[in-house]
Amino acid sequence: MAFRSEFHLLLNIAVGGDWGGKYGVDDTVFPQRMEVDYVRVYQ
C-alpha cells in the first residue's frame, strides 16, 4: 500500500569522492546537465 499515493523519484549525479583524484574536481566544466530518456518503474 506504500506506493498507492503520489511520490517523487529523485535522480542524482554525485560529483566528488575519489573521482577528482589529488587535484580535485575541475570547476570549469560546470554547469552541466543530465538528460533522462526514460525511467523504468517495476510493480
mmCIF entry with sequence, helices, sheets and N, C-alpha, C, O atoms, coordinates in Angstrom:
data_MODEL
# 
_entry.id   MODEL 
# 
_entity.id                         1 
_entity.type                       polymer 
_entity.pdbx_number_of_molecules   1 
# 
_entity_poly.entity_id                      1 
_entity_poly.type                           'polypeptide(L)' 
_entity_poly.nstd_linkage                   no 
_entity_poly.nstd_monomer                   no 
_entity_poly.pdbx_seq_one_letter_code       MAFRSEFHLLLNIAVGGDWGGKYGVDDTVFPQRMEVDYVRVYQ 
_entity_poly.pdbx_seq_one_letter_code_can   MAFRSEFHLLLNIAVGGDWGGKYGVDDTVFPQRMEVDYVRVYQ 
_entity_poly.pdbx_strand_id                 A 
# 
loop_
_entity_poly_seq.entity_id 
_entity_poly_seq.num 
_entity_poly_seq.mon_id 
_entity_poly_seq.hetero 
1 1  MET n 
1 2  ALA n 
1 3  PHE n 
1 4  ARG n 
1 5  SER n 
1 6  GLU n 
1 7  PHE n 
1 8  HIS n 
1 9  LEU n 
1 10 LEU n 
1 11 LEU n 
1 12 ASN n 
1 13 ILE n 
1 14 ALA n 
1 15 VAL n 
1 16 GLY n 
1 17 GLY n 
1 18 ASP n 
1 19 TRP n 
1 20 GLY n 
1 21 GLY n 
1 22 LYS n 
1 23 TYR n 
1 24 GLY n 
1 25 VAL n 
1 26 ASP n 
1 27 ASP n 
1 28 THR n 
1 29 VAL n 
1 30 PHE n 
1 31 PRO n 
1 32 GLN n 
1 33 ARG n 
1 34 MET n 
1 35 GLU n 
1 36 VAL n 
1 37 ASP n 
1 38 TYR n 
1 39 VAL n 
1 40 ARG n 
1 41 VAL n 
1 42 TYR n 
1 43 GLN n 
# 
_struct_asym.id          A 
_struct_asym.entity_id   1 
# 
loop_
_struct_conf.conf_type_id 
_struct_conf.id 
_struct_conf.pdbx_PDB_helix_id 
_struct_conf.beg_label_comp_id 
_struct_conf.beg_label_asym_id 
_struct_conf.beg_label_seq_id 
_struct_conf.pdbx_beg_PDB_ins_code 
_struct_conf.end_label_comp_id 
_struct_conf.end_label_asym_id 
_struct_conf.end_label_seq_id 
_struct_conf.pdbx_end_PDB_ins_code 
_struct_conf.beg_auth_comp_id 
_struct_conf.beg_auth_asym_id 
_struct_conf.beg_auth_seq_id 
_struct_conf.end_auth_comp_id 
_struct_conf.end_auth_asym_id 
_struct_conf.end_auth_seq_id 
_struct_conf.pdbx_PDB_helix_class 
_struct_conf.details 
_struct_conf.pdbx_PDB_helix_length 
HELX_P HELX_P1 AA1 GLY A 21 ? TYR A 23 ? GLY A 21 TYR A 23 5 ? 3 
HELX_P HELX_P2 AA2 ASP A 27 ? VAL A 29 ? ASP A 27 VAL A 29 5 ? 3 
# 
_struct_conf_type.id          HELX_P 
_struct_conf_type.criteria    ? 
_struct_conf_type.reference   ? 
# 
loop_
_atom_site.group_PDB 
_atom_site.id 
_atom_site.type_symbol 
_atom_site.label_atom_id 
_atom_site.label_alt_id 
_atom_site.label_comp_id 
_atom_site.label_asym_id 
_atom_site.label_entity_id 
_atom_site.label_seq_id 
_atom_site.pdbx_PDB_ins_code 
_atom_site.Cartn_x 
_atom_site.Cartn_y 
_atom_site.Cartn_z 
_atom_site.occupancy 
_atom_site.B_iso_or_equiv 
_atom_site.pdbx_formal_charge 
_atom_site.auth_seq_id 
_atom_site.auth_comp_id 
_atom_site.auth_asym_id 
_atom_site.auth_atom_id 
_atom_site.pdbx_PDB_model_num 
ATOM 1   N N  . MET A 1 1  ? 0.808  -1.203 0.000   1.00 0.00 ? 1  MET A N  1 
ATOM 2   C CA . MET A 1 1  ? 0.000  0.000  0.000   1.00 0.00 ? 1  MET A CA 1 
ATOM 3   C C  . MET A 1 1  ? 0.849  1.264  0.000   1.00 0.00 ? 1  MET A C  1 
ATOM 4   O O  . MET A 1 1  ? 0.302  2.358  -0.138  1.00 0.00 ? 1  MET A O  1 
ATOM 5   N N  . ALA A 1 2  ? 2.160  1.152  0.150   1.00 0.00 ? 2  ALA A N  1 
ATOM 6   C CA . ALA A 1 2  ? 3.008  2.336  0.263   1.00 0.00 ? 2  ALA A CA 1 
ATOM 7   C C  . ALA A 1 2  ? 3.054  3.145  -1.028  1.00 0.00 ? 2  ALA A C  1 
ATOM 8   O O  . ALA A 1 2  ? 3.239  4.361  -0.975  1.00 0.00 ? 2  ALA A O  1 
ATOM 9   N N  . PHE A 1 3  ? 2.891  2.508  -2.183  1.00 0.00 ? 3  PHE A N  1 
ATOM 10  C CA . PHE A 1 3  ? 3.038  3.221  -3.454  1.00 0.00 ? 3  PHE A CA 1 
ATOM 11  C C  . PHE A 1 3  ? 1.708  3.498  -4.132  1.00 0.00 ? 3  PHE A C  1 
ATOM 12  O O  . PHE A 1 3  ? 1.664  3.683  -5.348  1.00 0.00 ? 3  PHE A O  1 
ATOM 13  N N  . ARG A 1 4  ? 0.645  3.531  -3.385  1.00 0.00 ? 4  ARG A N  1 
ATOM 14  C CA . ARG A 1 4  ? -0.660 3.847  -3.960  1.00 0.00 ? 4  ARG A CA 1 
ATOM 15  C C  . ARG A 1 4  ? -0.941 5.347  -3.950  1.00 0.00 ? 4  ARG A C  1 
ATOM 16  O O  . ARG A 1 4  ? -1.947 5.782  -4.511  1.00 0.00 ? 4  ARG A O  1 
ATOM 17  N N  . SER A 1 5  ? -0.101 6.124  -3.341  1.00 0.00 ? 5  SER A N  1 
ATOM 18  C CA . SER A 1 5  ? -0.253 7.577  -3.365  1.00 0.00 ? 5  SER A CA 1 
ATOM 19  C C  . SER A 1 5  ? 0.864  8.175  -4.227  1.00 0.00 ? 5  SER A C  1 
ATOM 20  O O  . SER A 1 5  ? 1.817  7.481  -4.582  1.00 0.00 ? 5  SER A O  1 
ATOM 21  N N  . GLU A 1 6  ? 0.742  9.457  -4.558  1.00 0.00 ? 6  GLU A N  1 
ATOM 22  C CA . GLU A 1 6  ? 1.746  10.107 -5.394  1.00 0.00 ? 6  GLU A CA 1 
ATOM 23  C C  . GLU A 1 6  ? 3.083  10.163 -4.671  1.00 0.00 ? 6  GLU A C  1 
ATOM 24  O O  . GLU A 1 6  ? 3.132  10.312 -3.450  1.00 0.00 ? 6  GLU A O  1 
ATOM 25  N N  . PHE A 1 7  ? 4.177  10.041 -5.440  1.00 0.00 ? 7  PHE A N  1 
ATOM 26  C CA . PHE A 1 7  ? 5.512  10.153 -4.879  1.00 0.00 ? 7  PHE A CA 1 
ATOM 27  C C  . PHE A 1 7  ? 6.445  10.685 -5.958  1.00 0.00 ? 7  PHE A C  1 
ATOM 28  O O  . PHE A 1 7  ? 6.069  10.756 -7.128  1.00 0.00 ? 7  PHE A O  1 
ATOM 29  N N  . HIS A 1 8  ? 7.648  11.056 -5.571  1.00 0.00 ? 8  HIS A N  1 
ATOM 30  C CA . HIS A 1 8  ? 8.629  11.623 -6.487  1.00 0.00 ? 8  HIS A CA 1 
ATOM 31  C C  . HIS A 1 8  ? 9.833  10.701 -6.578  1.00 0.00 ? 8  HIS A C  1 
ATOM 32  O O  . HIS A 1 8  ? 10.221 10.064 -5.599  1.00 0.00 ? 8  HIS A O  1 
ATOM 33  N N  . LEU A 1 9  ? 10.418 10.638 -7.770  1.00 0.00 ? 9  LEU A N  1 
ATOM 34  C CA . LEU A 1 9  ? 11.689 9.951  -7.961  1.00 0.00 ? 9  LEU A CA 1 
ATOM 35  C C  . LEU A 1 9  ? 12.789 11.000 -7.988  1.00 0.00 ? 9  LEU A C  1 
ATOM 36  O O  . LEU A 1 9  ? 12.681 11.991 -8.710  1.00 0.00 ? 9  LEU A O  1 
ATOM 37  N N  . LEU A 1 10 ? 13.831 10.797 -7.219  1.00 0.00 ? 10 LEU A N  1 
ATOM 38  C CA . LEU A 1 10 ? 14.962 11.720 -7.212  1.00 0.00 ? 10 LEU A CA 1 
ATOM 39  C C  . LEU A 1 10 ? 16.106 11.093 -7.995  1.00 0.00 ? 10 LEU A C  1 
ATOM 40  O O  . LEU A 1 10 ? 16.559 9.996  -7.667  1.00 0.00 ? 10 LEU A O  1 
ATOM 41  N N  . LEU A 1 11 ? 16.570 11.778 -9.020  1.00 0.00 ? 11 LEU A N  1 
ATOM 42  C CA . LEU A 1 11 ? 17.693 11.325 -9.835  1.00 0.00 ? 11 LEU A CA 1 
ATOM 43  C C  . LEU A 1 11 ? 18.864 12.252 -9.544  1.00 0.00 ? 11 LEU A C  1 
ATOM 44  O O  . LEU A 1 11 ? 18.708 13.473 -9.576  1.00 0.00 ? 11 LEU A O  1 
ATOM 45  N N  . ASN A 1 12 ? 20.026 11.691 -9.264  1.00 0.00 ? 12 ASN A N  1 
ATOM 46  C CA . ASN A 1 12 ? 21.140 12.487 -8.772  1.00 0.00 ? 12 ASN A CA 1 
ATOM 47  C C  . ASN A 1 12 ? 22.437 12.080 -9.477  1.00 0.00 ? 12 ASN A C  1 
ATOM 48  O O  . ASN A 1 12 ? 22.688 10.900 -9.721  1.00 0.00 ? 12 ASN A O  1 
ATOM 49  N N  . ILE A 1 13 ? 23.246 13.084 -9.796  1.00 0.00 ? 13 ILE A N  1 
ATOM 50  C CA . ILE A 1 13 ? 24.616 12.835 -10.232 1.00 0.00 ? 13 ILE A CA 1 
ATOM 51  C C  . ILE A 1 13 ? 25.502 13.393 -9.125  1.00 0.00 ? 13 ILE A C  1 
ATOM 52  O O  . ILE A 1 13 ? 25.563 14.607 -8.925  1.00 0.00 ? 13 ILE A O  1 
ATOM 53  N N  . ALA A 1 14 ? 26.177 12.523 -8.419  1.00 0.00 ? 14 ALA A N  1 
ATOM 54  C CA . ALA A 1 14 ? 27.057 12.954 -7.343  1.00 0.00 ? 14 ALA A CA 1 
ATOM 55  C C  . ALA A 1 14 ? 28.445 13.219 -7.923  1.00 0.00 ? 14 ALA A C  1 
ATOM 56  O O  . ALA A 1 14 ? 28.958 12.415 -8.703  1.00 0.00 ? 14 ALA A O  1 
ATOM 57  N N  . VAL A 1 15 ? 29.043 14.326 -7.549  1.00 0.00 ? 15 VAL A N  1 
ATOM 58  C CA . VAL A 1 15 ? 30.376 14.689 -8.024  1.00 0.00 ? 15 VAL A CA 1 
ATOM 59  C C  . VAL A 1 15 ? 31.269 14.841 -6.808  1.00 0.00 ? 15 VAL A C  1 
ATOM 60  O O  . VAL A 1 15 ? 30.938 15.553 -5.860  1.00 0.00 ? 15 VAL A O  1 
ATOM 61  N N  . GLY A 1 16 ? 32.387 14.174 -6.849  1.00 0.00 ? 16 GLY A N  1 
ATOM 62  C CA . GLY A 1 16 ? 33.322 14.282 -5.731  1.00 0.00 ? 16 GLY A CA 1 
ATOM 63  C C  . GLY A 1 16 ? 33.901 12.927 -5.397  1.00 0.00 ? 16 GLY A C  1 
ATOM 64  O O  . GLY A 1 16 ? 34.018 12.056 -6.259  1.00 0.00 ? 16 GLY A O  1 
ATOM 65  N N  . GLY A 1 17 ? 34.259 12.756 -4.148  1.00 0.00 ? 17 GLY A N  1 
ATOM 66  C CA . GLY A 1 17 ? 34.863 11.497 -3.733  1.00 0.00 ? 17 GLY A CA 1 
ATOM 67  C C  . GLY A 1 17 ? 36.228 11.332 -4.369  1.00 0.00 ? 17 GLY A C  1 
ATOM 68  O O  . GLY A 1 17 ? 37.003 12.288 -4.415  1.00 0.00 ? 17 GLY A O  1 
ATOM 69  N N  . ASP A 1 18 ? 36.539 10.158 -4.854  1.00 0.00 ? 18 ASP A N  1 
ATOM 70  C CA . ASP A 1 18 ? 37.828 9.889  -5.481  1.00 0.00 ? 18 ASP A CA 1 
ATOM 71  C C  . ASP A 1 18 ? 37.847 10.239 -6.968  1.00 0.00 ? 18 ASP A C  1 
ATOM 72  O O  . ASP A 1 18 ? 38.874 10.068 -7.625  1.00 0.00 ? 18 ASP A O  1 
ATOM 73  N N  . TRP A 1 19 ? 36.746 10.720 -7.500  1.00 0.00 ? 19 TRP A N  1 
ATOM 74  C CA . TRP A 1 19 ? 36.654 10.980 -8.937  1.00 0.00 ? 19 TRP A CA 1 
ATOM 75  C C  . TRP A 1 19 ? 37.662 12.033 -9.381  1.00 0.00 ? 19 TRP A C  1 
ATOM 76  O O  . TRP A 1 19 ? 38.257 11.909 -10.451 1.00 0.00 ? 19 TRP A O  1 
ATOM 77  N N  . GLY A 1 20 ? 37.858 13.079 -8.557  1.00 0.00 ? 20 GLY A N  1 
ATOM 78  C CA . GLY A 1 20 ? 38.756 14.153 -8.951  1.00 0.00 ? 20 GLY A CA 1 
ATOM 79  C C  . GLY A 1 20 ? 40.219 13.857 -8.692  1.00 0.00 ? 20 GLY A C  1 
ATOM 80  O O  . GLY A 1 20 ? 41.090 14.587 -9.166  1.00 0.00 ? 20 GLY A O  1 
ATOM 81  N N  . GLY A 1 21 ? 40.505 12.801 -7.949  1.00 0.00 ? 21 GLY A N  1 
ATOM 82  C CA . GLY A 1 21 ? 41.891 12.471 -7.645  1.00 0.00 ? 21 GLY A CA 1 
ATOM 83  C C  . GLY A 1 21 ? 42.524 13.509 -6.742  1.00 0.00 ? 21 GLY A C  1 
ATOM 84  O O  . GLY A 1 21 ? 41.819 14.207 -6.014  1.00 0.00 ? 21 GLY A O  1 
ATOM 85  N N  . LYS A 1 22 ? 43.838 13.622 -6.778  1.00 0.00 ? 22 LYS A N  1 
ATOM 86  C CA . LYS A 1 22 ? 44.525 14.541 -5.868  1.00 0.00 ? 22 LYS A CA 1 
ATOM 87  C C  . LYS A 1 22 ? 44.371 15.998 -6.274  1.00 0.00 ? 22 LYS A C  1 
ATOM 88  O O  . LYS A 1 22 ? 44.660 16.889 -5.475  1.00 0.00 ? 22 LYS A O  1 
ATOM 89  N N  . TYR A 1 23 ? 43.917 16.264 -7.510  1.00 0.00 ? 23 TYR A N  1 
ATOM 90  C CA . TYR A 1 23 ? 43.754 17.641 -7.973  1.00 0.00 ? 23 TYR A CA 1 
ATOM 91  C C  . TYR A 1 23 ? 42.337 18.163 -7.777  1.00 0.00 ? 23 TYR A C  1 
ATOM 92  O O  . TYR A 1 23 ? 42.065 19.327 -8.072  1.00 0.00 ? 23 TYR A O  1 
ATOM 93  N N  . GLY A 1 24 ? 41.440 17.332 -7.288  1.00 0.00 ? 24 GLY A N  1 
ATOM 94  C CA . GLY A 1 24 ? 40.062 17.765 -7.071  1.00 0.00 ? 24 GLY A CA 1 
ATOM 95  C C  . GLY A 1 24 ? 39.258 17.777 -8.356  1.00 0.00 ? 24 GLY A C  1 
ATOM 96  O O  . GLY A 1 24 ? 39.716 17.293 -9.391  1.00 0.00 ? 24 GLY A O  1 
ATOM 97  N N  . VAL A 1 25 ? 38.067 18.327 -8.287  1.00 0.00 ? 25 VAL A N  1 
ATOM 98  C CA . VAL A 1 25 ? 37.158 18.396 -9.433  1.00 0.00 ? 25 VAL A CA 1 
ATOM 99  C C  . VAL A 1 25 ? 37.388 19.718 -10.161 1.00 0.00 ? 25 VAL A C  1 
ATOM 100 O O  . VAL A 1 25 ? 37.472 20.771 -9.528  1.00 0.00 ? 25 VAL A O  1 
ATOM 101 N N  . ASP A 1 26 ? 37.490 19.667 -11.479 1.00 0.00 ? 26 ASP A N  1 
ATOM 102 C CA . ASP A 1 26 ? 37.701 20.861 -12.299 1.00 0.00 ? 26 ASP A CA 1 
ATOM 103 C C  . ASP A 1 26 ? 36.389 21.641 -12.400 1.00 0.00 ? 26 ASP A C  1 
ATOM 104 O O  . ASP A 1 26 ? 35.466 21.204 -13.088 1.00 0.00 ? 26 ASP A O  1 
ATOM 105 N N  . ASP A 1 27 ? 36.294 22.776 -11.731 1.00 0.00 ? 27 ASP A N  1 
ATOM 106 C CA . ASP A 1 27 ? 35.065 23.573 -11.712 1.00 0.00 ? 27 ASP A CA 1 
ATOM 107 C C  . ASP A 1 27 ? 34.748 24.225 -13.051 1.00 0.00 ? 27 ASP A C  1 
ATOM 108 O O  . ASP A 1 27 ? 33.630 24.705 -13.238 1.00 0.00 ? 27 ASP A O  1 
ATOM 109 N N  . THR A 1 28 ? 35.690 24.258 -13.986 1.00 0.00 ? 28 THR A N  1 
ATOM 110 C CA . THR A 1 28 ? 35.428 24.913 -15.268 1.00 0.00 ? 28 THR A CA 1 
ATOM 111 C C  . THR A 1 28 ? 34.507 24.081 -16.164 1.00 0.00 ? 28 THR A C  1 
ATOM 112 O O  . THR A 1 28 ? 34.006 24.600 -17.162 1.00 0.00 ? 28 THR A O  1 
ATOM 113 N N  . VAL A 1 29 ? 34.274 22.833 -15.843 1.00 0.00 ? 29 VAL A N  1 
ATOM 114 C CA . VAL A 1 29 ? 33.388 22.002 -16.660 1.00 0.00 ? 29 VAL A CA 1 
ATOM 115 C C  . VAL A 1 29 ? 31.918 22.176 -16.276 1.00 0.00 ? 29 VAL A C  1 
ATOM 116 O O  . VAL A 1 29 ? 31.040 21.604 -16.922 1.00 0.00 ? 29 VAL A O  1 
ATOM 117 N N  . PHE A 1 30 ? 31.646 22.955 -15.236 1.00 0.00 ? 30 PHE A N  1 
ATOM 118 C CA . PHE A 1 30 ? 30.274 23.158 -14.767 1.00 0.00 ? 30 PHE A CA 1 
ATOM 119 C C  . PHE A 1 30 ? 29.754 24.491 -15.250 1.00 0.00 ? 30 PHE A C  1 
ATOM 120 O O  . PHE A 1 30 ? 30.576 25.386 -15.448 1.00 0.00 ? 30 PHE A O  1 
ATOM 121 N N  . PRO A 1 31 ? 28.472 24.710 -15.457 1.00 0.00 ? 31 PRO A N  1 
ATOM 122 C CA . PRO A 1 31 ? 27.386 23.786 -15.173 1.00 0.00 ? 31 PRO A CA 1 
ATOM 123 C C  . PRO A 1 31 ? 27.224 22.738 -16.274 1.00 0.00 ? 31 PRO A C  1 
ATOM 124 O O  . PRO A 1 31 ? 27.545 22.988 -17.436 1.00 0.00 ? 31 PRO A O  1 
ATOM 125 N N  . GLN A 1 32 ? 26.738 21.600 -15.906 1.00 0.00 ? 32 GLN A N  1 
ATOM 126 C CA . GLN A 1 32 ? 26.411 20.507 -16.821 1.00 0.00 ? 32 GLN A CA 1 
ATOM 127 C C  . GLN A 1 32 ? 24.927 20.219 -16.707 1.00 0.00 ? 32 GLN A C  1 
ATOM 128 O O  . GLN A 1 32 ? 24.229 20.837 -15.902 1.00 0.00 ? 32 GLN A O  1 
ATOM 129 N N  . ARG A 1 33 ? 24.449 19.296 -17.498 1.00 0.00 ? 33 ARG A N  1 
ATOM 130 C CA . ARG A 1 33 ? 23.050 18.900 -17.382 1.00 0.00 ? 33 ARG A CA 1 
ATOM 131 C C  . ARG A 1 33 ? 22.929 17.398 -17.530 1.00 0.00 ? 33 ARG A C  1 
ATOM 132 O O  . ARG A 1 33 ? 23.791 16.749 -18.122 1.00 0.00 ? 33 ARG A O  1 
ATOM 133 N N  . MET A 1 34 ? 21.867 16.857 -16.997 1.00 0.00 ? 34 MET A N  1 
ATOM 134 C CA . MET A 1 34 ? 21.579 15.439 -17.109 1.00 0.00 ? 34 MET A CA 1 
ATOM 135 C C  . MET A 1 34 ? 20.266 15.300 -17.875 1.00 0.00 ? 34 MET A C  1 
ATOM 136 O O  . MET A 1 34 ? 19.240 15.842 -17.464 1.00 0.00 ? 34 MET A O  1 
ATOM 137 N N  . GLU A 1 35 ? 20.303 14.583 -18.973 1.00 0.00 ? 35 GLU A N  1 
ATOM 138 C CA . GLU A 1 35 ? 19.090 14.327 -19.746 1.00 0.00 ? 35 GLU A CA 1 
ATOM 139 C C  . GLU A 1 35 ? 18.693 12.873 -19.550 1.00 0.00 ? 35 GLU A C  1 
ATOM 140 O O  . GLU A 1 35 ? 19.503 11.967 -19.745 1.00 0.00 ? 35 GLU A O  1 
ATOM 141 N N  . VAL A 1 36 ? 17.450 12.659 -19.166 1.00 0.00 ? 36 VAL A N  1 
ATOM 142 C CA . VAL A 1 36 ? 16.939 11.320 -18.900 1.00 0.00 ? 36 VAL A CA 1 
ATOM 143 C C  . VAL A 1 36 ? 15.955 10.969 -20.002 1.00 0.00 ? 36 VAL A C  1 
ATOM 144 O O  . VAL A 1 36 ? 14.974 11.682 -20.214 1.00 0.00 ? 36 VAL A O  1 
ATOM 145 N N  . ASP A 1 37 ? 16.216 9.871  -20.704 1.00 0.00 ? 37 ASP A N  1 
ATOM 146 C CA . ASP A 1 37 ? 15.337 9.434  -21.777 1.00 0.00 ? 37 ASP A CA 1 
ATOM 147 C C  . ASP A 1 37 ? 14.066 8.812  -21.214 1.00 0.00 ? 37 ASP A C  1 
ATOM 148 O O  . ASP A 1 37 ? 12.963 9.157  -21.636 1.00 0.00 ? 37 ASP A O  1 
ATOM 149 N N  . TYR A 1 38 ? 14.218 7.901  -20.265 1.00 0.00 ? 38 TYR A N  1 
ATOM 150 C CA . TYR A 1 38 ? 13.057 7.316  -19.600 1.00 0.00 ? 38 TYR A CA 1 
ATOM 151 C C  . TYR A 1 38 ? 13.510 6.696  -18.287 1.00 0.00 ? 38 TYR A C  1 
ATOM 152 O O  . TYR A 1 38 ? 14.694 6.434  -18.075 1.00 0.00 ? 38 TYR A O  1 
ATOM 153 N N  . VAL A 1 39 ? 12.554 6.473  -17.429 1.00 0.00 ? 39 VAL A N  1 
ATOM 154 C CA . VAL A 1 39 ? 12.792 5.811  -16.144 1.00 0.00 ? 39 VAL A CA 1 
ATOM 155 C C  . VAL A 1 39 ? 11.834 4.642  -16.069 1.00 0.00 ? 39 VAL A C  1 
ATOM 156 O O  . VAL A 1 39 ? 10.626 4.798  -16.241 1.00 0.00 ? 39 VAL A O  1 
ATOM 157 N N  . ARG A 1 40 ? 12.381 3.480  -15.812 1.00 0.00 ? 40 ARG A N  1 
ATOM 158 C CA . ARG A 1 40 ? 11.559 2.280  -15.725 1.00 0.00 ? 40 ARG A CA 1 
ATOM 159 C C  . ARG A 1 40 ? 11.238 2.004  -14.250 1.00 0.00 ? 40 ARG A C  1 
ATOM 160 O O  . ARG A 1 40 ? 12.126 1.944  -13.400 1.00 0.00 ? 40 ARG A O  1 
ATOM 161 N N  . VAL A 1 41 ? 9.944  1.840  -13.982 1.00 0.00 ? 41 VAL A N  1 
ATOM 162 C CA . VAL A 1 41 ? 9.490  1.548  -12.617 1.00 0.00 ? 41 VAL A CA 1 
ATOM 163 C C  . VAL A 1 41 ? 8.772  0.210  -12.663 1.00 0.00 ? 41 VAL A C  1 
ATOM 164 O O  . VAL A 1 41 ? 7.841  0.016  -13.445 1.00 0.00 ? 41 VAL A O  1 
ATOM 165 N N  . TYR A 1 42 ? 9.213  -0.706 -11.819 1.00 0.00 ? 42 TYR A N  1 
ATOM 166 C CA . TYR A 1 42 ? 8.611  -2.046 -11.774 1.00 0.00 ? 42 TYR A CA 1 
ATOM 167 C C  . TYR A 1 42 ? 7.539  -2.101 -10.702 1.00 0.00 ? 42 TYR A C  1 
ATOM 168 O O  . TYR A 1 42 ? 7.624  -1.427 -9.675  1.00 0.00 ? 42 TYR A O  1 
ATOM 169 N N  . GLN A 1 43 ? 6.536  -2.912 -10.960 1.00 0.00 ? 43 GLN A N  1 
ATOM 170 C CA . GLN A 1 43 ? 5.476  -3.113 -9.960  1.00 0.00 ? 43 GLN A CA 1 
ATOM 171 C C  . GLN A 1 43 ? 5.804  -4.312 -9.111  1.00 0.00 ? 43 GLN A C  1 
ATOM 172 O O  . GLN A 1 43 ? 5.041  -4.656 -8.208  1.00 0.00 ? 43 GLN A O  1 
# 
